[in-house]
Amino acid sequence: MDTRNAPPLDLPLRFMAVAVGVLAVLAAVYPWHLPLLTGSFYDPHLTTFVHVNTLGLVAATIVGASYQMLPIVLQTPLASVRLARLSWWLYVPGLLAFVAGLSQGLALLLVLGGVLLYGALGLYAGVAAATLRRTRHRDVVFWHVCVALAGLVAALQLALLLALSKRVGFLDGRTLPVMAAHATLMVAGWVLPTLTGVGYRLVGMFTLTEDQLRPGWARAELALAAAGAWALAAALLLGLGRPVEAAGALSLLGSLAMFAIHLGWLYRRRRRRGFDVHVPFLVTSVGYALAAAALLAAGFVADRPAGAPIWVAVGWLAIVGCAETAIQGFLYKIGSFLAWLHRYAPLVGRRPVPVLDQLYGRRTALAGWALWSAGVALGGAAALASSEPVALAAAAALSLGAAAFLVNAARVARHALGLVPAPPAKTRSVHVNP
């Protein structure tokens, strides 16, 4: 992996530290918040919980990982490291103010946090777009990022409308359609193409199958994803009716099916025969994404009302099942790579150095994956059945699964901070004849 164009390591690590910190908080509060899945998504506490997951964990990880990976993938330096760092200084207070405003019903804090987050994500979009504009390496990953940024920018405009309306109240009865369109563009318009685009590149890198990528398949998958996200958002926002909404959901389902087939193609042709620990996370993530898209289409076809449990289950499977599961898998690779690059790359050739998967516990990672996956499945079942006991079981499994990931994150951090002694320097034996 050519890292000559990579930014300073502190830039991506700032955002990843936020994400890991938020996951630690979530692991501690799941038992008190998972029962919210059995209620309505109109509940302000559930709305707060959703935004802690989406902004605190998912968005922070994507922004930090993008700052690190885009220059490497596109073979172009980041357009402005200074503006990228400024985005972090806006993001953290914005996140805290926004979540506090949502949870306490404080409109002033909500607007302040929304404006700061708007500025932070707007800076991220601007830096990423400027980097894209300068690159000559325009492959399928490039176009995935372009589509994702378009979805983010549109979602930000709707988010700003919602934040301002919270203060002034000009949306009135249009609040719910705007909120639904915003959520669609954030998850299906931004997060989904980002994860699939990065997934193609990371899977290709770590299985040594970059030359096996099928660009035609990837372009078809991206076209279906973009068409589905934008059609669904437009239908929800403009009231175009259930047939258009169902068509958008089916298009998303088709794109995810193509992505799954493409990943299977790459893994069958892998030149590195062993499976890295990120593989079960990625496979499970795709499975939950397919389940979320299938439920979404089923809900529209069956004309389920806005307050039906199926919509809570769709959001749960899309955000926690798909995005957060994939993020954990990718962080095992990206986080350990950044730690290795910082701590051990300068020692290569002078001392023995560990490989990436020696920076964390593989058994701990797999146990965490199993617990997390079970927790996601139970959470989806709790939402559909409106069962609080099942929600509590989901909370226990998720907390334990997240704890396993956090234990490994601490192990990687110890290597990065130099708290694990480096192997002794290589010595050369000298024989002296008497």
VOPAGU-2260 file (C-alpha; in pm, 1 decimal, decimal comma):
REM VOPAGU-2260
SITE   aa  ch    i         X         Y         Z
SITE  MET   A    0       0,0       0,0       0,0
SITE  ASP   A    1     153,1     330,2    -113,1
SITE  THR   A    2     120,2     580,4     174,8
SITE  ARG   A    3     326,3     864,9      31,0
SITE  ASN   A    4      16,3    1081,6     -16,7
SITE  ALA   A    5    -136,2     999,3     320,9
SITE  PRO   A    6    -203,6    1289,9     562,8
SITE  PRO   A    7     -50,0    1312,4     913,0
SITE  LEU   A    8    -176,0    1025,9    1126,7
SITE  ASP   A    9    -330,5    1252,0    1388,5
SITE  LEU   A   10    -598,1    1362,8    1139,3
SITE  PRO   A   11    -781,5    1030,7    1089,9
SITE  LEU   A   12    -707,3     921,6    1445,1
SITE  ARG   A   13    -892,2    1224,8    1587,3
SITE  PHE   A   14   -1217,7    1112,2    1428,4
SITE  MET   A   15   -1161,1     744,5    1500,9
SITE  ALA   A   16   -1101,1     828,6    1867,4
SITE  VAL   A   17   -1442,0     999,9    1873,5
SITE  ALA   A   18   -1604,1     693,6    1717,4
SITE  VAL   A   19   -1440,3     449,2    1958,6
SITE  GLY   A   20   -1533,3     673,1    2252,5
SITE  VAL   A   21   -1895,9     683,9    2138,3
SITE  LEU   A   22   -1900,6     304,9    2099,8
SITE  ALA   A   23   -1775,5     275,1    2458,8
SITE  VAL   A   24   -2061,2     497,6    2576,8
SITE  LEU   A   25   -2312,0     298,3    2373,4
SITE  ALA   A   26   -2183,0     -30,8    2515,6
SITE  ALA   A   27   -2250,6     104,6    2863,9
SITE  VAL   A   28   -2603,5     233,8    2792,1
SITE  TYR   A   29   -2748,2     -34,7    2562,8
SITE  PRO   A   30   -2950,7    -197,2    2845,8
SITE  TRP   A   31   -3133,6     132,5    2904,1
SITE  HIS   A   32   -3178,7     231,1    2539,8
SITE  LEU   A   33   -3251,8     -88,6    2345,4
SITE  PRO   A   34   -3610,8    -108,3    2485,2
SITE  LEU   A   35   -3672,9     210,4    2281,7
SITE  LEU   A   36   -3683,4     -16,4    1975,3
SITE  THR   A   37   -4018,8    -147,7    2093,8
SITE  GLY   A   38   -4178,5     196,6    2071,0
SITE  SER   A   39   -4236,2     454,2    1799,3
SITE  PHE   A   40   -3962,6     634,9    1611,8
SITE  TYR   A   41   -4147,5     956,7    1704,7
SITE  ASP   A   42   -4003,1     913,1    2056,5
SITE  PRO   A   43   -3741,3    1192,3    2102,7
SITE  HIS   A   44   -3524,1     956,9    2309,6
SITE  LEU   A   45   -3509,3     710,8    2018,6
SITE  THR   A   46   -3425,9    1000,0    1784,0
SITE  THR   A   47   -3138,5    1096,3    2014,1
SITE  PHE   A   48   -3017,0     737,3    2029,4
SITE  VAL   A   49   -3024,5     713,5    1648,4
SITE  HIS   A   50   -2818,9    1032,4    1608,3
SITE  VAL   A   51   -2561,0     920,7    1864,0
SITE  ASN   A   52   -2511,7     611,6    1648,0
SITE  THR   A   53   -2517,7     786,8    1311,2
SITE  LEU   A   54   -2322,0    1102,1    1393,0
SITE  GLY   A   55   -2108,9     984,9    1683,5
SITE  LEU   A   56   -2002,9     648,7    1544,9
SITE  VAL   A   57   -2084,4     602,6    1175,1
SITE  ALA   A   58   -2019,7     953,6    1039,6
SITE  ALA   A   59   -1710,5    1013,4    1254,7
SITE  THR   A   60   -1555,6     688,5    1131,7
SITE  ILE   A   61   -1635,5     758,7     766,9
SITE  VAL   A   62   -1488,4    1108,9     782,5
SITE  GLY   A   63   -1169,7     995,5     957,3
SITE  ALA   A   64   -1121,9     690,9     736,0
SITE  SER   A   65   -1189,8     899,0     423,5
SITE  TYR   A   66    -923,3    1151,5     517,7
SITE  GLN   A   67    -676,1     863,4     546,6
SITE  MET   A   68    -785,8     643,4     256,7
SITE  LEU   A   69    -881,5     892,8     -16,6
SITE  PRO   A   70    -524,0    1017,2     -76,1
SITE  ILE   A   71    -401,3     657,0     -88,9
SITE  VAL   A   72    -680,8     523,5    -308,7
SITE  LEU   A   73    -682,9     825,2    -543,2
SITE  GLN   A   74    -303,2     865,8    -539,1
SITE  THR   A   75    -351,3    1237,3    -470,8
SITE  PRO   A   76    -265,2    1437,0    -153,8
SITE  LEU   A   77    -554,1    1566,2      52,1
SITE  ALA   A   78    -658,7    1909,4     -77,9
SITE  SER   A   79    -623,4    2081,2     262,5
SITE  VAL   A   80    -507,7    1917,8     584,2
SITE  ARG   A   81    -569,6    2247,5     769,1
SITE  LEU   A   82    -938,1    2256,9     673,3
SITE  ALA   A   83    -969,8    1886,0     750,4
SITE  ARG   A   84    -837,2    1950,0    1101,2
SITE  LEU   A   85   -1076,1    2244,3    1138,9
SITE  SER   A   86   -1364,5    2011,0    1056,6
SITE  TRP   A   87   -1278,5    1808,1    1368,6
SITE  TRP   A   88   -1281,6    2118,1    1589,2
SITE  LEU   A   89   -1630,3    2197,7    1461,2
SITE  TYR   A   90   -1749,5    1837,5    1468,9
SITE  VAL   A   91   -1689,4    1754,3    1835,0
SITE  PRO   A   92   -1866,2    2053,9    1996,1
SITE  GLY   A   93   -2135,7    2030,1    1729,8
SITE  LEU   A   94   -2198,7    1664,6    1814,9
SITE  LEU   A   95   -2215,3    1735,3    2189,1
SITE  ALA   A   96   -2447,6    2035,4    2147,9
SITE  PHE   A   97   -2673,4    1858,2    1898,9
SITE  VAL   A   98   -2717,2    1545,1    2110,8
SITE  ALA   A   99   -2776,1    1753,1    2424,3
SITE  GLY   A  100   -3032,0    1965,2    2239,8
SITE  LEU   A  101   -3216,6    1658,4    2111,6
SITE  SER   A  102   -3221,5    1475,6    2443,6
SITE  GLN   A  103   -3328,4    1777,7    2651,5
SITE  GLY   A  104   -3553,3    1945,0    2394,7
SITE  LEU   A  105   -3340,8    2260,8    2392,1
SITE  ALA   A  106   -3398,1    2426,7    2054,5
SITE  LEU   A  107   -3107,9    2671,8    2089,5
SITE  LEU   A  108   -2853,9    2394,6    2153,1
SITE  LEU   A  109   -3007,3    2188,8    1874,0
SITE  VAL   A  110   -2967,1    2471,5    1623,3
SITE  LEU   A  111   -2614,6    2553,9    1743,5
SITE  GLY   A  112   -2508,3    2189,3    1720,8
SITE  GLY   A  113   -2674,1    2151,3    1381,9
SITE  VAL   A  114   -2493,5    2454,5    1242,3
SITE  LEU   A  115   -2155,5    2334,9    1374,7
SITE  LEU   A  116   -2211,0    1985,6    1234,6
SITE  TYR   A  117   -2325,0    2137,7     906,2
SITE  GLY   A  118   -1999,5    2332,6     893,1
SITE  ALA   A  119   -1786,8    2031,0     986,2
SITE  LEU   A  120   -1942,3    1794,6     733,7
SITE  GLY   A  121   -1952,0    2072,1     475,0
SITE  LEU   A  122   -1576,2    2120,3     518,5
SITE  TYR   A  123   -1527,0    1745,2     485,6
SITE  ALA   A  124   -1732,6    1739,5     165,6
SITE  GLY   A  125   -1539,8    2037,5      29,5
SITE  VAL   A  126   -1197,8    1887,8     106,2
SITE  ALA   A  127   -1300,3    1550,9     -38,0
SITE  ALA   A  128   -1449,7    1712,3    -351,1
SITE  ALA   A  129   -1136,7    1923,8    -406,5
SITE  THR   A  130    -923,0    1612,5    -369,9
SITE  LEU   A  131   -1141,2    1426,2    -619,4
SITE  ARG   A  132   -1118,6    1713,2    -866,3
SITE  ARG   A  133    -736,8    1700,6    -861,3
SITE  THR   A  134    -699,5    1328,3    -914,5
SITE  ARG   A  135    -641,1    1157,6   -1248,0
SITE  HIS   A  136    -710,4     811,6   -1103,7
SITE  ARG   A  137   -1084,7     788,8   -1174,8
SITE  ASP   A  138   -1182,8     428,3   -1115,6
SITE  VAL   A  139   -1502,3     283,3    -967,2
SITE  VAL   A  140   -1398,6     386,0    -614,8
SITE  PHE   A  141   -1367,4     746,1    -735,7
SITE  TRP   A  142   -1724,1     741,4    -869,4
SITE  HIS   A  143   -1858,7     578,5    -552,7
SITE  VAL   A  144   -1710,6     862,7    -349,1
SITE  CYS   A  145   -1854,7    1122,9    -591,2
SITE  VAL   A  146   -2203,7     975,8    -558,5
SITE  ALA   A  147   -2165,2     953,0    -179,8
SITE  LEU   A  148   -2062,3    1319,0    -151,2
SITE  ALA   A  149   -2364,4    1425,4    -357,4
SITE  GLY   A  150   -2589,6    1234,2    -117,7
SITE  LEU   A  151   -2418,8    1391,9     184,2
SITE  VAL   A  152   -2450,2    1746,4      50,8
SITE  ALA   A  153   -2821,7    1701,5     -22,1
SITE  ALA   A  154   -2879,5    1541,5     318,8
SITE  LEU   A  155   -2702,6    1833,1     488,1
SITE  GLN   A  156   -2938,3    2084,5     327,2
SITE  LEU   A  157   -3238,1    1891,6     460,1
SITE  ALA   A  158   -3075,4    1864,5     803,4
SITE  LEU   A  159   -3024,3    2240,7     812,1
SITE  LEU   A  160   -3391,7    2292,4     726,6
SITE  LEU   A  161   -3492,9    2059,3    1010,7
SITE  ALA   A  162   -3265,0    2233,8    1261,9
SITE  LEU   A  163   -3388,1    2581,1    1167,1
SITE  SER   A  164   -3750,6    2464,4    1166,9
SITE  LYS   A  165   -3701,3    2333,5    1520,4
SITE  ARG   A  166   -3635,7    2693,1    1619,3
SITE  VAL   A  167   -3879,6    2877,8    1390,4
SITE  GLY   A  168   -4135,5    2608,5    1298,3
SITE  PHE   A  169   -4180,8    2689,3     929,5
SITE  LEU   A  170   -4198,0    2326,0     810,5
SITE  ASP   A  171   -4511,9    2245,0    1009,1
SITE  GLY   A  172   -4666,2    1928,7     859,2
SITE  ARG   A  173   -4370,3    1876,2     624,1
SITE  THR   A  174   -4132,1    1785,8     906,4
SITE  LEU   A  175   -4180,9    1408,1     881,8
SITE  PRO   A  176   -4130,2    1384,5     501,2
SITE  VAL   A  177   -3819,8    1604,5     523,0
SITE  MET   A  178   -3685,7    1391,9     808,3
SITE  ALA   A  179   -3748,5    1070,1     613,6
SITE  ALA   A  180   -3577,2    1206,6     300,9
SITE  HIS   A  181   -3282,9    1329,0     511,3
SITE  ALA   A  182   -3238,4     986,0     673,7
SITE  THR   A  183   -3260,5     814,0     334,5
SITE  LEU   A  184   -2992,4    1032,7     177,8
SITE  MET   A  185   -2762,3    1005,0     479,4
SITE  VAL   A  186   -2780,2     625,6     501,2
SITE  ALA   A  187   -2851,8     511,5     144,1
SITE  GLY   A  188   -2712,3     814,8     -36,9
SITE  TRP   A  189   -2390,2     871,7     161,3
SITE  VAL   A  190   -2303,7     581,9     393,2
SITE  LEU   A  191   -2392,8     296,8     154,3
SITE  PRO   A  192   -2187,2     405,6    -151,7
SITE  THR   A  193   -1899,4     504,3      75,9
SITE  LEU   A  194   -1889,0     162,0     240,9
SITE  THR   A  195   -1925,5     -28,3     -86,5
SITE  GLY   A  196   -1664,5     183,7    -264,6
SITE  VAL   A  197   -1413,4     150,4      18,7
SITE  GLY   A  198   -1509,2    -216,6      48,5
SITE  TYR   A  199   -1404,7    -287,1    -310,5
SITE  ARG   A  200   -1064,5    -129,8    -251,0
SITE  LEU   A  201    -991,8    -277,2      92,8
SITE  VAL   A  202   -1105,5    -627,3      -2,3
SITE  GLY   A  203    -894,2    -607,3    -318,1
SITE  MET   A  204    -590,6    -491,0    -119,1
SITE  PHE   A  205    -612,5    -746,5     157,6
SITE  THR   A  206    -697,2   -1045,1     -63,6
SITE  LEU   A  207    -456,6    -943,9    -343,4
SITE  THR   A  208    -740,0    -943,8    -599,1
SITE  GLU   A  209    -739,2    -580,1    -715,3
SITE  ASP   A  210    -690,7    -700,8   -1072,6
SITE  GLN   A  211   -1001,0    -922,2   -1039,1
SITE  LEU   A  212   -1240,9    -633,2    -975,8
SITE  ARG   A  213   -1516,4    -622,3   -1239,3
SITE  PRO   A  214   -1567,6    -248,8   -1319,9
SITE  GLY   A  215   -1889,9    -315,5   -1511,5
SITE  TRP   A  216   -2044,4    -490,7   -1213,2
SITE  ALA   A  217   -1934,5    -214,8    -978,2
SITE  ARG   A  218   -2077,0      56,6   -1204,8
SITE  ALA   A  219   -2410,0    -128,2   -1230,4
SITE  GLU   A  220   -2421,9    -166,9    -851,9
SITE  LEU   A  221   -2350,3     204,7    -806,2
SITE  ALA   A  222   -2615,8     305,3   -1060,9
SITE  LEU   A  223   -2878,8      96,5    -881,9
SITE  ALA   A  224   -2775,0     233,0    -541,7
SITE  ALA   A  225   -2784,7     596,0    -656,0
SITE  ALA   A  226   -3114,6     553,0    -840,1
SITE  GLY   A  227   -3270,4     378,8    -542,2
SITE  ALA   A  228   -3153,7     632,2    -282,6
SITE  TRP   A  229   -3256,1     939,5    -480,6
SITE  ALA   A  230   -3586,6     795,7    -602,7
SITE  LEU   A  231   -3682,3     693,2    -251,1
SITE  ALA   A  232   -3579,1    1029,8    -103,4
SITE  ALA   A  233   -3773,6    1218,8    -370,4
SITE  ALA   A  234   -4079,7     999,2    -321,0
SITE  LEU   A  235   -4076,2    1051,8      54,9
SITE  LEU   A  236   -4014,6    1426,3      26,6
SITE  LEU   A  237   -4260,6    1501,5    -251,9
SITE  GLY   A  238   -4524,8    1240,5    -174,9
SITE  LEU   A  239   -4488,9    1053,0    -504,5
SITE  GLY   A  240   -4663,3     745,8    -365,1
SITE  ARG   A  241   -4593,1     390,1    -260,1
SITE  PRO   A  242   -4508,3     253,4    -609,0
SITE  VAL   A  243   -4216,4     495,0    -646,1
SITE  GLU   A  244   -4104,1     428,6    -288,3
SITE  ALA   A  245   -4117,5      52,6    -348,1
SITE  ALA   A  246   -3924,1      90,0    -674,4
SITE  GLY   A  247   -3651,7     284,5    -492,7
SITE  ALA   A  248   -3628,6      20,2    -220,1
SITE  LEU   A  249   -3610,2    -261,4    -477,1
SITE  SER   A  250   -3333,6     -74,6    -661,1
SITE  LEU   A  251   -3136,0     -56,1    -335,1
SITE  LEU   A  252   -3195,3    -427,2    -278,9
SITE  GLY   A  253   -3066,6    -502,5    -629,7
SITE  SER   A  254   -2752,4    -294,1    -575,2
SITE  LEU   A  255   -2674,6    -475,9    -250,6
SITE  ALA   A  256   -2729,1    -813,2    -416,2
SITE  MET   A  257   -2481,3    -716,6    -689,9
SITE  PHE   A  258   -2230,5    -600,8    -427,6
SITE  ALA   A  259   -2263,9    -932,6    -243,4
SITE  ILE   A  260   -2209,1   -1128,4    -565,2
SITE  HIS   A  261   -1905,8    -914,8    -648,7
SITE  LEU   A  262   -1751,8    -971,3    -304,8
SITE  GLY   A  263   -1804,9   -1345,1    -344,9
SITE  TRP   A  264   -1626,5   -1328,5    -680,3
SITE  LEU   A  265   -1326,6   -1151,2    -523,6
SITE  TYR   A  266   -1302,5   -1384,4    -223,8
SITE  ARG   A  267   -1317,2   -1696,5    -442,1
SITE  ARG   A  268   -1020,5   -1563,5    -641,0
SITE  ARG   A  269    -818,8   -1440,6    -344,9
SITE  ARG   A  270    -444,4   -1503,0    -357,4
SITE  ARG   A  271    -405,0   -1467,9      17,2
SITE  ARG   A  272    -568,9   -1789,2     126,4
SITE  GLY   A  273    -633,5   -1715,7     491,7
SITE  PHE   A  274    -933,7   -1508,8     597,5
SITE  ASP   A  275    -862,5   -1187,4     787,1
SITE  VAL   A  276   -1077,0   -1102,1    1085,6
SITE  HIS   A  277   -1260,2    -830,0     892,6
SITE  VAL   A  278   -1422,0   -1088,5     664,1
SITE  PRO   A  279   -1697,4   -1215,7     900,0
SITE  PHE   A  280   -1783,5    -856,1     991,1
SITE  LEU   A  281   -1813,7    -757,9     624,5
SITE  VAL   A  282   -2016,4   -1064,4     527,1
SITE  THR   A  283   -2252,4   -1013,0     820,7
SITE  SER   A  284   -2282,4    -643,5     736,3
SITE  VAL   A  285   -2389,0    -722,7     379,1
SITE  GLY   A  286   -2639,4    -978,0     507,6
SITE  TYR   A  287   -2801,8    -724,4     739,4
SITE  ALA   A  288   -2803,4    -462,5     460,6
SITE  LEU   A  289   -2991,7    -706,3     236,6
SITE  ALA   A  290   -3236,1    -777,8     518,9
SITE  ALA   A  291   -3293,3    -404,5     577,0
SITE  ALA   A  292   -3354,9    -339,6     205,8
SITE  ALA   A  293   -3589,8    -638,2     180,6
SITE  LEU   A  294   -3792,3    -519,1     482,0
SITE  LEU   A  295   -3797,2    -167,8     338,0
SITE  ALA   A  296   -3943,2    -291,7       9,4
SITE  ALA   A  297   -4188,4    -518,3     192,4
SITE  GLY   A  298   -4308,8    -228,9     404,5
SITE  PHE   A  299   -4383,2     -14,6     101,0
SITE  VAL   A  300   -4545,2    -297,8     -95,6
SITE  ALA   A  301   -4766,5    -381,7     204,4
SITE  ASP   A  302   -4838,1      -8,6     254,5
SITE  ARG   A  303   -4743,3     -15,2     621,1
SITE  PRO   A  304   -4833,8     303,2     815,7
SITE  ALA   A  305   -4566,6     552,0     927,0
SITE  GLY   A  306   -4571,9     432,6    1288,0
SITE  ALA   A  307   -4536,6      60,5    1209,5
SITE  PRO   A  308   -4258,9    -137,0    1384,9
SITE  ILE   A  309   -4115,0    -245,7    1050,7
SITE  TRP   A  310   -3962,0      99,3     992,2
SITE  VAL   A  311   -3778,2      88,3    1325,5
SITE  ALA   A  312   -3642,9    -254,9    1230,8
SITE  VAL   A  313   -3527,9    -122,9     892,2
SITE  GLY   A  314   -3339,6     165,1    1053,2
SITE  TRP   A  315   -3185,1     -66,0    1312,6
SITE  LEU   A  316   -3061,2    -318,6    1057,4
SITE  ALA   A  317   -2930,6     -47,9     823,3
SITE  ILE   A  318   -2744,8     158,6    1084,3
SITE  VAL   A  319   -2632,2     -92,0    1347,0
SITE  GLY   A  320   -2649,1    -413,3    1145,5
SITE  CYS   A  321   -2492,8    -289,1     823,6
SITE  ALA   A  322   -2292,3      28,7     888,2
SITE  GLU   A  323   -2162,2     -33,9    1240,1
SITE  THR   A  324   -2078,9    -398,7    1176,7
SITE  ALA   A  325   -1882,7    -308,0     862,8
SITE  ILE   A  326   -1708,5     -25,3    1047,7
SITE  GLN   A  327   -1584,4    -259,5    1318,3
SITE  GLY   A  328   -1441,5    -493,0    1055,2
SITE  PHE   A  329   -1274,0    -212,2     861,1
SITE  LEU   A  330   -1135,3     -55,5    1180,0
SITE  TYR   A  331    -957,9    -381,1    1259,4
SITE  LYS   A  332    -767,0    -331,0     932,7
SITE  ILE   A  333    -739,8      48,1     916,0
SITE  GLY   A  334    -678,4     106,6    1286,8
SITE  SER   A  335    -414,6    -163,7    1316,6
SITE  PHE   A  336    -251,2     -43,1     993,3
SITE  LEU   A  337    -226,9     314,7    1122,4
SITE  ALA   A  338     -83,2     193,8    1453,0
SITE  TRP   A  339     167,7     -28,8    1273,4
SITE  LEU   A  340     264,6     253,3    1039,3
SITE  HIS   A  341     326,6     488,8    1330,5
SITE  ARG   A  342     505,2     246,5    1562,7
SITE  TYR   A  343     674,1     -21,6    1355,1
SITE  ALA   A  344     726,8     104,5     999,2
SITE  PRO   A  345    1044,4     296,6    1103,0
SITE  LEU   A  346    1182,9     -27,0    1255,7
SITE  VAL   A  347    1146,1    -244,0     944,2
SITE  GLY   A  348    1485,1    -387,6     848,0
SITE  ARG   A  349    1638,8    -301,6    1185,6
SITE  ARG   A  350    1425,1    -508,5    1423,4
SITE  PRO   A  351    1166,2    -786,8    1401,4
SITE  VAL   A  352     821,8    -629,9    1379,2
SITE  PRO   A  353     475,6    -782,8    1428,1
SITE  VAL   A  354     226,4    -819,5    1144,9
SITE  LEU   A  355    -107,7    -639,1    1162,4
SITE  ASP   A  356    -316,9    -918,4    1312,5
SITE  GLN   A  357     -65,9    -961,2    1595,2
SITE  LEU   A  358    -161,3    -619,5    1731,6
SITE  TYR   A  359    -495,5    -750,9    1863,1
SITE  GLY   A  360    -650,2   -1076,7    1981,8
SITE  ARG   A  361    -806,9   -1276,9    1699,6
SITE  ARG   A  362   -1017,3   -1493,6    1932,2
SITE  THR   A  363   -1143,6   -1184,4    2110,6
SITE  ALA   A  364   -1235,6   -1029,9    1774,5
SITE  LEU   A  365   -1428,2   -1338,1    1659,7
SITE  ALA   A  366   -1608,2   -1366,6    1993,8
SITE  GLY   A  367   -1701,1   -1000,2    1965,2
SITE  TRP   A  368   -1829,4   -1054,4    1611,3
SITE  ALA   A  369   -2049,5   -1345,6    1721,2
SITE  LEU   A  370   -2195,9   -1154,3    2015,4
SITE  TRP   A  371   -2248,9    -835,2    1815,5
SITE  SER   A  372   -2414,9   -1021,8    1527,3
SITE  ALA   A  373   -2648,3   -1201,1    1767,9
SITE  GLY   A  374   -2732,1    -870,8    1936,1
SITE  VAL   A  375   -2821,6    -709,1    1603,2
SITE  ALA   A  376   -3048,3    -999,3    1509,7
SITE  LEU   A  377   -3220,3    -988,6    1849,1
SITE  GLY   A  378   -3260,3    -611,5    1821,8
SITE  GLY   A  379   -3432,9    -646,1    1486,3
SITE  ALA   A  380   -3661,6    -913,7    1629,0
SITE  ALA   A  381   -3738,4    -695,0    1931,3
SITE  ALA   A  382   -3841,0    -407,7    1703,7
SITE  LEU   A  383   -4066,2    -626,0    1487,9
SITE  ALA   A  384   -4226,6    -804,8    1782,6
SITE  SER   A  385   -4227,0    -502,9    2018,6
SITE  SER   A  386   -4075,3    -730,0    2283,0
SITE  GLU   A  387   -3886,0    -565,3    2568,3
SITE  PRO   A  388   -3732,2    -893,8    2701,3
SITE  VAL   A  389   -3585,1    -961,9    2356,2
SITE  ALA   A  390   -3455,2    -603,6    2347,2
SITE  LEU   A  391   -3279,6    -656,6    2680,4
SITE  ALA   A  392   -3120,2    -977,1    2550,5
SITE  ALA   A  393   -3005,6    -783,0    2244,1
SITE  ALA   A  394   -2856,7    -515,7    2470,4
SITE  ALA   A  395   -2655,6    -771,7    2666,5
SITE  ALA   A  396   -2514,0    -930,8    2351,5
SITE  LEU   A  397   -2431,6    -594,8    2191,7
SITE  SER   A  398   -2262,0    -463,2    2504,7
SITE  LEU   A  399   -2043,4    -772,8    2527,8
SITE  GLY   A  400   -1965,8    -764,2    2155,4
SITE  ALA   A  401   -1872,8    -396,0    2169,4
SITE  ALA   A  402   -1662,3    -461,7    2480,0
SITE  ALA   A  403   -1461,1    -723,8    2290,4
SITE  PHE   A  404   -1393,0    -472,6    2013,2
SITE  LEU   A  405   -1292,7    -207,5    2268,7
SITE  VAL   A  406   -1049,7    -448,8    2436,1
SITE  ASN   A  407    -881,2    -502,6    2100,3
SITE  ALA   A  408    -888,1    -128,8    2026,1
SITE  ALA   A  409    -703,0     -73,9    2354,7
SITE  ARG   A  410    -446,3    -336,4    2254,1
SITE  VAL   A  411    -386,2    -162,2    1921,1
SITE  ALA   A  412    -361,7     174,3    2099,4
SITE  ARG   A  413     -96,6      36,0    2335,7
SITE  HIS   A  414     116,1     -55,4    2035,2
SITE  ALA   A  415      60,2     286,6    1876,9
SITE  LEU   A  416     157,4     466,5    2197,9
SITE  GLY   A  417     470,6     257,8    2244,7
SITE  LEU   A  418     344,8      91,3    2562,4
SITE  VAL   A  419     433,0    -251,1    2421,8
SITE  PRO   A  420     812,6    -293,1    2423,0
SITE  ALA   A  421     959,0    -310,7    2073,1
SITE  PRO   A  422    1148,7    -629,2    1984,9
SITE  PRO   A  423    1525,2    -606,3    2037,7
SITE  ALA   A  424    1739,0    -481,1    1752,8
SITE  LYS   A  425    1893,6    -735,0    1521,1
SITE  THR   A  426    2250,0    -818,4    1610,2
SITE  ARG   A  427    2523,4    -970,3    1401,7
SITE  SER   A  428    2732,6   -1251,2    1549,8
SITE  VAL   A  429    3106,9   -1187,8    1541,7
SITE  HIS   A  430    3347,0   -1483,8    1561,8
SITE  VAL   A  431    3698,0   -1409,0    1683,4
SITE  ASN   A  432    3968,7   -1667,3    1629,3
SITE  PRO   A  433    4192,8   -1709,8    1932,9
